[in-house]
Amino acid sequence: MESPIPPIAARRSVAERNTLRLIGAFKLLKTALLILISIGAFRLVHRNVESVAQTVLQHLRADPDSEYFHAVLAKMARVTPERLRWLGVGTAFYAVLYLIEGVGLLMEKEWAEWVTLVSTSLFVPLEIYEVAKHMRWAQILVLVINLAIVAYLAMALRWKHRKRNRVVPA
């Protein structure tokens, strides 16, 4: 005998479905960016990173006498192959996590909402620290988006929990 209550996904509003799709698409965009970073890190393992950075800065027409140019080159000179490998592995790991979240949200799976809520919440303190330390617009934007995602998913999941546990009069 079928349950008289339709599954949660069938009871979602158009706005809720669109919001989950938007969050899922955002997670898939982050997946693509992390995959590119991971591939780039692995491709640089056996190359002179300082030389590659110098070539990139020249293509960007950066002033070779500027303080920024020299600061970037100094940092790149300290990058080791081992650090590049760890960067590649770490970003690949997070790309897989974001891929799972994004696909799950696009498929309207409640487990994906929970995974996204937890994983996004875990990074908020680090993002707040980074914004307080450097105060860059890109970091502020990512923090605001992630706070909005956490707030939305927390409210949506709480609402679903209350709706499920509501006593229906006989």
Buried (B, 14 or more C-beta within 10 A) or exposed (E): EEEEEEEBEEEBEEEBEEBBBEBBEBBBEBBEEBBEBBBBBBEBBEEEBBEBBBEEBEEEEBEEEEEEBEEBBEEBEEBEEEEBBEBBEBBBEBBEBBBBBBBBBBEBBBEBBBBBBEBBBEBBEEBEEBBEEEEEEEBBEBBEBBBEBBEBBEEBBEEBEEEEEEEEEE
